Amino acid sequence: MKAEVQRVLDQVRPGLQADGGDVELVEVTEDGIVKVRLKGACGSCPMSTMTLKMGIERAMKEQIPGIKEVVGV
């Protein structure tokens, strides 16, 4: 599942990089929780929660069955 998660992150990464940010995969748990770290401009952006939930989490859930949540660490 980790390879699939990384593939989805690679799809959303260009949009984050265009705004001066990035995302790093920290962990994928066996129960479907994906832990990521937002970096650069995304790490300190007040809209980072929206990016995490409406962008990254939504893409993960659409493309990978079994993903329950994406959380920032």
BELKAZI-V133843 format. One record per residue. N is the residue number from 1. RES is the residue in three letters. SS is DSSP state (helix for helix, strand for strand, loop for the rest). PHI is phi in whole degrees, -180 to 180 (* if undefined). Layout:
<<N/RES/SS/PHI> <N/RES/SS/PHI>>
This chain:
<<1/MET/loop/*> <2/LYS/helix/-60> <3/ALA/helix/-64> <4/GLU/helix/-65> <5/VAL/helix/-62> <6/GLN/helix/-63> <7/ARG/helix/-62> <8/VAL/helix/-67> <9/LEU/helix/-61> <10/ASP/helix/-65> <11/GLN/helix/-74> <12/VAL/helix/-88> <13/ARG/helix/-56> <14/PRO/helix/-58> <15/GLY/helix/-67> <16/LEU/helix/-69> <17/GLN/helix/-67> <18/ALA/helix/-63> <19/ASP/loop/-100> <20/GLY/loop/87> <21/GLY/strand/-121> <22/ASP/strand/-167> <23/VAL/strand/-136> <24/GLU/strand/-124> <25/LEU/strand/-77> <26/VAL/strand/-100> <27/GLU/strand/-163> <28/VAL/strand/-122> <29/THR/loop/-83> <30/GLU/loop/-66> <31/ASP/loop/-94> <32/GLY/loop/88> <33/ILE/strand/-99> <34/VAL/strand/-104> <35/LYS/strand/-108> <36/VAL/strand/-129> <37/ARG/strand/-121> <38/LEU/strand/-82> <39/LYS/strand/-123> <40/GLY/strand/64> <41/ALA/helix/-61> <42/CYS/helix/-69> <43/GLY/helix/-67> <44/SER/helix/-113> <45/CYS/loop/-75> <46/PRO/loop/-66> <47/MET/loop/-95> <48/SER/helix/-62> <49/THR/helix/-65> <50/MET/helix/-65> <51/THR/helix/-59> <52/LEU/helix/-66> <53/LYS/helix/-82> <54/MET/helix/-84> <55/GLY/helix/-102> <56/ILE/helix/-68> <57/GLU/helix/-63> <58/ARG/helix/-61> <59/ALA/helix/-62> <60/MET/helix/-62> <61/LYS/helix/-65> <62/GLU/helix/-69> <63/GLN/helix/-103> <64/ILE/loop/-128> <65/PRO/loop/-63> <66/GLY/loop/101> <67/ILE/loop/-80> <68/LYS/loop/-99> <69/GLU/strand/-160> <70/VAL/strand/-117> <71/VAL/strand/-124> <72/GLY/strand/-91> <73/VAL/loop/-122>>
